[in-house]
């Protein structure tokens, strides 16, 4: 029973964090998008290091699978962030 309460509490916090995060991101003006992407890439880099540790520890099969999924999603975020940043910086280059 205690583990069910812990699961419900954890899922509640996760869902609330998703709603708060979506609201915060929607309120960001476009001029701040590139600096926030750089910060997001840095945070995703930290996530990759943590997920590598989690996946490599092989404590249980679940931690290995979740660590692998975290690596995949964080790498998608980092690569996508760099692509968007590169594309935005191309807009400011002079045409020859």
ABEGO torsion letter per residue (X at the ends): XAAAAAAAAAAAAAAAAAAAAAAAAAABBAAAAAAAAAAAAAAAAAAAAAAAAAAAAGABAAAAAAAAAAAAAAAAAAAAAAAAAAAAAAAABBBX
